[in-house]
Amino acid sequence: MPAILPAKDSTQPVDVIVVGEALVDVVVSAKGTVEHPGGSPANVAYGLGRLGVDTALLTSIGDDHYAGTIERHLRDAGVRLLPGSKTMGATATATAVLASDGSAHYDFDIRWDLPRTAPATLPKILHAGSIATFLAPGAAVVRELVEQSHKRCVVTYDPNIRPALLGSQSEARMLFEDLVPFTDVVKLSDEDARWLYPRLSPDEVSRHILDLGAGLVAVTTGAEGSLLTAEGARVSIPPVRSAVADTIGAGDSYMSALIYGLLMRGAHGLAPSVLESLGRMASKAAAITVRRPGAQPPTLDELQSDVPEQQPAHQ
């Protein structure tokens, strides 16, 4: 298979490039139906833009009104689409049905493909995520981009498991484990970890992913906080207590803030104090997000401000 070729007009340097799906979340709850631009990678890109990070997104959207909604949404945060991200046809959607506790169940209408082009200049960080790393035919292009970028820039990865789209667990785990050796940072939720490795604890999952080649593993555990593990370091991060409007985009906000922290920390290694700082910043971003409906991550001003703890609402 020939190497992916640089796109002709993608030479402008950028701090972070995010690769993965962008879609529209159709959110159904007892209060009615609303639509939000979404998709885990697009949410991560948007969150980075809100934090003032120079960010570009390589994705696949169509030529319909949903595509225009996504473009305006990203533009509002200063995120630009890379060449090849627009195609003919329909833009993907995800219908999220909210339970009374704010958790969401998803049904997807998505096709995932990417042109065999890549940015001519590498970013400081390349982030790949979610459906785009599993769903053929585009997953093969994402893997190539990650493999080509490995050791040339920092690579972060969030599998953001969506079982309804992934086929068998063994096939999805194989794809996941095939990609991890080309990454530096892997973030996954405790639900992702249980689905991929039902017999392992979060600590055991973290150790296994480190053994596969990652340098840092972050496992989020919702209201219980998160666990960050690197070689020789393990830090448990307490949650910021929040009344929950819904959980849409919380994990993506965590990922955006984690990437922001990696950009800011410089060459300080992954000592426990660094993991503590990264984890607390990411946890704070997630807490801000769950307090408002839809994937609305914090701005940099919000992230740097004091966030008072709230008493979670009793359902």
C-alpha positions as CSV (number, residue, x, y, z in Angstrom):
1,M,0.0,0.0,0.0
2,P,1.6,3.4,-1.0
3,A,2.3,6.0,1.7
4,I,-0.4,8.6,2.3
5,L,0.5,11.8,0.3
6,P,0.5,15.3,1.7
7,A,-2.5,17.4,0.6
8,K,-1.5,20.3,-1.7
9,D,-2.9,23.1,0.6
10,S,-2.2,21.7,4.0
11,T,1.2,23.3,4.7
12,Q,0.1,25.7,7.4
13,P,1.6,24.6,10.7
14,V,-0.8,23.7,13.5
15,D,-0.3,22.6,17.2
16,V,-2.8,19.8,17.2
17,I,-4.4,17.8,14.4
18,V,-7.4,15.7,15.3
19,V,-8.4,12.8,13.0
20,G,-11.8,11.2,13.3
21,E,-15.6,11.5,12.8
22,A,-17.7,14.6,13.0
23,L,-21.5,14.2,13.1
24,V,-24.7,15.7,14.5
25,D,-26.0,14.4,17.8
26,V,-29.8,14.2,17.8
27,V,-30.6,14.2,21.5
28,V,-34.0,12.8,22.6
29,S,-35.1,13.3,26.2
30,A,-38.3,13.8,28.2
31,K,-38.0,17.5,27.4
32,G,-38.0,17.0,23.6
33,T,-35.5,16.7,20.8
34,V,-32.5,18.9,20.1
35,E,-29.5,18.7,17.7
36,H,-25.9,19.4,18.6
37,P,-22.7,19.0,16.5
38,G,-20.8,16.1,17.9
39,G,-18.7,13.1,17.3
40,S,-15.9,12.4,19.8
41,P,-13.0,13.6,17.7
42,A,-14.8,16.7,16.6
43,N,-15.7,17.4,20.2
44,V,-12.1,17.0,21.2
45,A,-11.1,19.5,18.4
46,Y,-13.8,21.9,19.5
47,G,-12.7,21.7,23.1
48,L,-9.1,22.4,22.1
49,G,-10.2,25.4,20.1
50,R,-12.1,26.7,23.1
51,L,-8.9,26.4,25.1
52,G,-7.1,28.6,22.6
53,V,-5.1,25.7,21.0
54,D,-4.3,26.1,17.3
55,T,-6.3,23.0,16.0
56,A,-7.3,21.4,12.7
57,L,-9.6,18.5,12.1
58,L,-9.3,15.8,9.4
59,T,-12.8,14.3,9.1
60,S,-15.5,13.3,6.6
61,I,-18.7,15.4,6.3
62,G,-21.1,15.6,3.5
63,D,-22.7,18.5,1.5
64,D,-26.0,18.8,3.4
65,H,-27.2,21.2,6.1
66,Y,-25.8,19.1,8.9
67,A,-22.3,19.7,7.4
68,G,-22.9,23.4,7.5
69,T,-23.9,23.2,11.1
70,I,-20.7,21.3,12.0
71,E,-18.5,23.8,10.0
72,R,-20.0,26.8,11.7
73,H,-19.6,25.1,15.1
74,L,-15.9,24.4,14.6
75,R,-15.2,27.8,13.1
76,D,-16.7,29.4,16.2
77,A,-13.9,27.8,18.2
78,G,-11.2,28.6,15.7
79,V,-10.9,25.0,14.4
80,R,-10.3,24.6,10.7
81,L,-11.1,21.6,8.5
82,L,-8.2,20.0,6.7
83,P,-8.4,19.4,2.9
84,G,-10.3,16.2,2.0
85,S,-12.7,16.6,4.9
86,K,-15.7,17.5,2.7
87,T,-17.4,14.9,0.4
88,M,-20.6,14.5,-1.5
89,G,-23.5,12.9,0.3
90,A,-25.0,12.8,3.8
91,T,-23.3,13.8,7.1
92,A,-23.3,11.2,9.8
93,T,-25.7,11.4,12.7
94,A,-26.0,9.9,16.2
95,T,-29.3,9.7,18.0
96,A,-28.7,9.9,21.7
97,V,-31.6,8.9,24.0
98,L,-31.1,10.3,27.5
99,A,-32.0,8.4,30.6
100,S,-33.3,10.2,33.7
101,D,-29.7,10.3,35.2
102,G,-28.3,12.1,32.1
103,S,-26.6,9.1,30.7
104,A,-27.0,8.5,26.9
105,H,-27.7,5.5,24.7
106,Y,-26.6,6.0,21.0
107,D,-27.8,4.8,17.6
108,F,-25.6,5.8,14.7
109,D,-26.1,6.5,11.0
110,I,-22.5,6.8,9.8
111,R,-20.2,5.9,6.9
112,W,-16.5,6.5,7.4
113,D,-14.0,7.0,4.7
114,L,-11.0,9.3,4.2
115,P,-8.9,10.4,1.2
116,R,-5.3,9.2,1.2
117,T,-3.9,12.6,1.9
118,A,-2.1,14.0,5.0
119,P,-0.9,17.3,6.3
120,A,2.4,18.3,4.8
121,T,3.7,19.4,8.2
122,L,3.3,17.5,11.4
123,P,1.6,19.0,14.5
124,K,3.0,18.9,18.0
125,I,0.3,16.4,18.8
126,L,-1.8,14.1,16.6
127,H,-5.0,12.8,18.2
128,A,-7.1,10.0,16.8
129,G,-10.3,8.6,18.2
130,S,-13.4,6.7,18.3
131,I,-15.4,5.2,15.5
132,A,-12.8,6.4,13.0
133,T,-10.2,4.0,14.3
134,F,-12.5,0.9,13.9
135,L,-14.8,1.5,11.0
136,A,-13.7,0.4,7.5
137,P,-12.6,1.7,5.1
138,G,-11.4,4.9,6.8
139,A,-9.9,3.1,9.8
140,A,-7.0,1.9,7.6
141,V,-6.2,5.4,6.6
142,V,-6.3,6.6,10.2
143,R,-3.9,3.8,11.2
144,E,-1.5,4.7,8.5
145,L,-1.5,8.4,9.6
146,V,-0.9,7.3,13.2
147,E,1.9,5.0,12.2
148,Q,3.6,7.6,10.0
149,S,3.4,10.2,12.8
150,H,4.7,7.9,15.6
151,K,8.0,9.1,17.0
152,R,7.8,12.3,14.9
153,C,5.2,13.9,17.1
154,V,3.1,13.0,20.2
155,V,0.2,10.7,19.4
156,T,-2.9,10.5,21.6
157,Y,-5.7,8.0,21.3
158,D,-9.2,7.6,22.7
159,P,-11.1,4.5,21.5
160,N,-14.4,5.8,22.8
161,I,-16.0,2.4,22.3
162,R,-19.4,2.3,20.5
163,P,-20.3,-1.5,20.6
164,A,-23.2,-1.2,18.1
165,L,-20.7,-0.2,15.4
166,L,-17.7,-2.4,16.2
167,G,-18.7,-6.0,15.3
168,S,-17.2,-8.6,17.6
169,Q,-15.4,-7.7,20.8
170,S,-12.4,-9.8,19.7
171,E,-12.1,-8.0,16.3
172,A,-12.4,-4.6,18.0
173,R,-9.8,-5.5,20.6
174,M,-7.4,-6.7,17.9
175,L,-7.8,-3.3,16.0
176,F,-7.3,-1.4,19.3
177,E,-4.2,-3.4,20.2
178,D,-2.8,-3.0,16.7
179,L,-3.0,0.8,17.0
180,V,-1.8,1.3,20.6
181,P,1.9,0.6,19.9
182,F,2.0,3.7,17.7
183,T,0.6,5.9,20.4
184,D,2.1,7.8,23.4
185,V,-1.1,8.5,25.4
186,V,-4.3,6.4,25.6
187,K,-7.4,7.6,27.3
188,L,-10.4,5.4,27.8
189,S,-13.4,5.2,30.1
190,D,-14.0,2.5,32.6
191,E,-16.9,1.3,30.3
192,D,-14.5,1.1,27.4
193,A,-12.0,-0.8,29.6
194,R,-14.7,-3.3,30.7
195,W,-15.9,-3.9,27.2
196,L,-12.4,-4.5,25.8
197,Y,-11.1,-6.4,28.8
198,P,-14.1,-7.7,30.9
199,R,-11.8,-9.8,33.2
200,L,-9.4,-7.1,34.1
201,S,-9.5,-4.3,36.6
202,P,-8.7,-0.7,35.6
203,D,-5.2,-1.1,37.0
204,E,-4.7,-4.3,35.0
205,V,-6.0,-2.7,31.9
206,S,-3.7,0.3,32.3
207,R,-0.7,-2.0,32.9
208,H,-1.6,-4.1,29.8
209,I,-1.9,-1.0,27.6
210,L,1.5,0.3,28.9
211,D,3.0,-3.1,28.0
212,L,1.6,-2.7,24.5
213,G,3.7,0.4,24.1
214,A,1.8,3.5,25.3
215,G,3.6,5.8,27.7
216,L,0.6,7.1,29.6
217,V,-2.8,5.6,30.2
218,A,-5.8,7.6,31.6
219,V,-8.9,5.6,32.7
220,T,-11.9,7.8,33.5
221,T,-14.4,6.4,36.0
222,G,-17.2,9.0,35.9
223,A,-18.3,10.2,39.3
224,E,-15.4,8.2,40.8
225,G,-12.7,10.4,39.1
226,S,-9.8,9.0,37.0
227,L,-6.7,6.9,37.1
228,L,-3.5,8.0,35.3
229,T,-0.7,5.5,35.0
230,A,2.8,5.7,33.5
231,E,5.9,3.6,33.9
232,G,6.7,3.9,37.6
233,A,3.9,6.3,38.4
234,R,0.3,5.9,39.3
235,V,-2.1,8.7,40.4
236,S,-5.7,8.5,41.3
237,I,-7.6,11.8,40.6
238,P,-10.7,12.6,42.6
239,P,-13.7,13.9,40.7
240,V,-15.0,17.5,41.0
241,R,-18.6,16.9,42.3
242,S,-21.2,18.3,39.9
243,A,-24.9,18.3,39.4
244,V,-25.3,16.6,36.0
245,A,-27.3,18.1,33.1
246,D,-26.1,15.3,30.9
247,T,-22.8,13.4,30.3
248,I,-22.5,14.2,26.5
249,G,-19.0,15.3,25.7
250,A,-17.6,14.9,29.2
251,G,-15.0,12.4,28.2
252,D,-14.1,14.4,25.1
253,S,-13.6,17.5,27.3
254,Y,-11.4,15.5,29.6
255,M,-9.4,14.5,26.5
256,S,-9.1,18.1,25.2
257,A,-7.8,19.3,28.6
258,L,-5.4,16.4,28.8
259,I,-4.0,17.3,25.4
260,Y,-3.8,21.0,26.4
261,G,-1.9,19.9,29.5
262,L,0.5,17.8,27.4
263,L,1.2,20.8,25.2
264,M,1.8,23.1,28.1
265,R,4.0,20.8,30.3
266,G,7.1,20.8,28.0
267,A,9.8,18.1,28.6
268,H,9.1,17.5,32.3
269,G,8.5,13.7,32.0
270,L,5.6,11.9,33.6
271,A,6.5,12.1,37.2
272,P,3.5,11.7,39.7
273,S,3.3,15.5,40.1
274,V,2.9,15.9,36.4
275,L,0.2,13.2,36.3
276,E,-1.6,14.9,39.2
277,S,-1.6,18.2,37.4
278,L,-2.7,16.7,34.1
279,G,-5.5,14.7,35.7
280,R,-6.9,17.5,37.8
281,M,-7.1,19.8,34.9
282,A,-8.8,17.2,32.8
283,S,-11.2,16.3,35.6
284,K,-12.1,19.9,36.0
285,A,-12.9,20.3,32.3
286,A,-15.2,17.2,32.4
287,A,-17.0,18.6,35.5
288,I,-17.7,21.9,33.8
289,T,-19.1,20.1,30.8
290,V,-21.5,17.9,32.6
291,R,-23.1,20.9,34.3
292,R,-24.6,22.1,31.0
293,P,-26.5,20.2,28.2
294,G,-24.7,18.9,25.1
295,A,-21.0,18.9,24.4
296,Q,-20.1,22.4,25.7
297,P,-16.5,22.2,26.9
298,P,-14.9,25.0,29.0
299,T,-13.1,28.0,27.7
300,L,-9.5,28.6,28.9
301,D,-10.8,31.3,31.3
302,E,-13.3,28.8,32.8
303,L,-10.6,26.1,33.1
304,Q,-8.3,28.5,34.9
305,S,-11.0,29.8,37.2
306,D,-12.1,28.2,40.5
307,V,-14.9,25.7,39.9
308,P,-17.0,25.3,43.1
309,E,-18.1,21.8,43.8
310,Q,-21.8,21.1,43.6
311,Q,-24.0,18.6,45.3
312,P,-25.0,16.0,42.6
313,A,-28.7,15.9,42.0
314,H,-30.6,12.9,43.4
315,Q,-32.7,11.1,40.8
